[in-house]
């Protein structure tokens, strides 16, 4: 199983979208290790807020 890990995304929406795009091609699980400022960043992962 391949796992993608990212952290320190802050408000960098474009970078987050690019990371998610790359991860969706190659990994089965994405772990966000924290340090996000804008809670809307969770929406970029396509999950509901009660799944995190």
N, C-alpha and C positions, 0 to 999 in steps of 0.2 A: 504494500500500500504506500502510495506517495502522499506526503502531507506538505501543504504550503503554509508557511508561517510569515506573518507580517506584523509590524508594530510601528508606532510613531506616525500614524497616518495623518493626524491633525486634521486640517481642512483641505488636504491635497486630493480633491475629488478626481482629477484627471489621472494622477498616479495610481490611485486606488482602483479606478476602472481598468487601467492597463494591467495591473497586477492580477485582478480578478479574471480578466480575459485570458491571461497566460495560464493562470491556475486552472481554469475550467478545461483547458486543453490537456492538462497533464496530471492533475492531482484529484484525489477522492475526498480529501478533507482540508478545509482552510481554517487555520487558527489565527485569530487576531489577538496579539499579546498585549493589547491595551494602548493607552495614550492616544485616544481620539477625543477631539474637542467637540465636534458637531455630532450629535446623536443620529442625525440623518444619514451619516456615513453607513450605518447599519443597513439602511434601505438598499444600498448599492450591492449588498451581498444577496439580496433577494430572499431574505428570511423575515419572519415577523419578530417583533421586539421581545416576545415572550419565549423565543427559542434560544436566546443568547444567555 
